[in-house]
């Protein structure tokens, strides 16, 4: 009986909604974000004080500026704010994984602090996850308001990832999403050293619903995701998530072997018909360099997989937490 009462008390103390936001050198955006976030949940819950029902978990992913102090300054003014400070920069997706594991709410969501996916869209997803038989609700941006280069690289990224892994992640997927406790707990079982959150969501296989949401322009017109970072993420996610790139190299080798054999037969026939045709040094060198490049590419790809295997076998922690603020 005592145990049952303790469990009941613990359940009543747990928040209903946990929202995870990762921070990397953009702590200056957190105050206006918290103000809008608080306004949205006050209206949604119909209460003035949302602390206890809602927790907003900021995960500081090794910011190099004053973001950590800016986050700590928020706690006295916004009692629903909690801060996790990672020991160094582990990458956005590892920071997201950390936030999901630390979230205690019945429903767990994710947002970006830049508010391109505005907090005002959260109620749409919260209503859907509570009223429908789904485990994850994800926003789909009606119109993406971003730089042309960002739009094109994002489209290429998901096309590339879907192609190499067989996943079916829609284009224009928003950062905004809400999941139930069962879905959030699945992330606690993940032991990937290079997690890609959207790929894991697809792999879990739970029931997913997509809802059209608004998308804003980013106010400061800055983004920590450069073209080089997007390319690195595409390669890391594809290699860590699937062995299909290795299979492609096998097909590539078979294709070029067939082409080489066909070319050899053609040259032999041509020599028999016209023996006076001189051999071409430049064409031979071009073919040699081309196939040497293919070989280097395949060896490099195998090396990347071996490196991922080494990291997995070493079994180091995916992340380390230096400090928790406002966690009881």
Protein Blocks (a to p, Z undefined) as FASTA:
>chain_A
ZZmmmmmmmmmmpcfbdcddddehilmmmmmmmmmmmmmmmmmnopablghjaccdddde
hiablmlmmmmmmmmmmmmbccdddfbdebjklmmmmmmmmpcbfbdcdddfklmagfkl
mmmmmmmmmmpccfbdcdddfbacddfklmmmmmmmmmmmmmmnopacdehiafbdcddf
klmmmmmmpccfbdcfklmmmmnopacddddddddddfklpafbdfklmmmmmmmmmmmm
ocklmmmmmmmmmmmmmmmmmmmmmmmmmmmmmmmbccdfklmmmmmmmmmmmmmmmmmm
mmmmmmmmmmmmnopafbdcfbdghiZZ
